[in-house]
Amino acid sequence: MGTETEPRKPSRLGIIRCILKNSVTRSSKIELTCVCELNPSQFDLYVDFLVKMRLLEVSGEEEAEAFETTRKGEEFLRDCAWIERLLAG
């Protein structure tokens, strides 16, 4: 008998990276919620945090908001990639 495992939930850091990576070129809320597999409420919590940390910028009206990674957000992504390479040995 095989055991079924539940799909692994992405980590908080993984979700943050997903939002930032997919916002390097402007993205919409719909695009980001689909790609990062978040519901709108979860997405709003992450966006609030990322904007507060100045990693993400939001522009436009509520119905047509666009999200874009800031320079600081791009540096954060580079730092994460560097740490991953270090850990990989």
GUDREN-701828 format. One line per 3 residues: number of its first residue (from 1); their letters; for each residue x, y, z of C-alpha. Coordinates in pm, whole numbers. Layout:
NUM	a	X,Y,Z; ...
***
This chain:
1	mgt	0,0,0; 141,336,-101; 105,633,121
4	ete	-30,954,-16; 136,1271,91; -30,1607,98
7	prk	109,1867,-138; 370,2072,43; 266,2426,119
10	psr	509,2692,3; 704,2865,277; 642,3229,360
13	lgi	977,3312,206; 881,3113,-104; 560,3314,-139
16	irc	745,3643,-93; 996,3540,-358; 718,3434,-594
19	ilk	545,3772,-565; 869,3966,-610; 1000,3752,-899
22	nsv	673,3783,-1087; 654,4158,-1027; 993,4249,-1174
25	trs	789,4349,-1476; 454,4495,-1372; 191,4240,-1282
28	ski	-174,4248,-1183; -329,4106,-868; -501,3834,-1071
31	elt	-174,3726,-1233; 9,3715,-902; -264,3535,-707
34	cvc	-278,3267,-978; 97,3219,-1021; 170,3225,-646
37	eln	-141,3021,-562; -283,3266,-307; -636,3370,-234
40	psq	-704,3746,-243; -695,3781,138; -359,3605,165
43	fdl	-225,3811,-123; -330,4137,45; -146,4041,365
46	yvd	176,3971,178; 147,4287,-34; 92,4502,274
49	flv	409,4357,427; 616,4390,108; 507,4750,54
52	kmr	583,4833,418; 933,4683,374; 972,4883,48
55	lle	1026,4567,-156; 716,4618,-373; 537,4921,-519
58	vsg	169,4945,-601; 33,5186,-859; -303,5252,-1021
61	eee	-661,5239,-899; -790,4951,-686; -958,4780,-982
64	aea	-647,4817,-1200; -360,4800,-953; -17,4713,-1087
67	fet	258,4564,-872; 627,4614,-936; 936,4500,-749
70	trk	1152,4786,-622; 1531,4802,-643; 1542,4694,-281
73	gee	1316,4399,-374; 1549,4303,-658; 1845,4316,-417
76	flr	1649,4093,-179; 1595,3837,-459; 1966,3843,-547
79	dca	2058,3794,-181; 1820,3498,-153; 1972,3338,-462
82	wie	2323,3393,-321; 2227,3228,9; 2076,2932,-178
85	rll	2401,2887,-372; 2600,2897,-47; 2376,2635,114
88	ag	2393,2413,-195; 2768,2396,-143
***
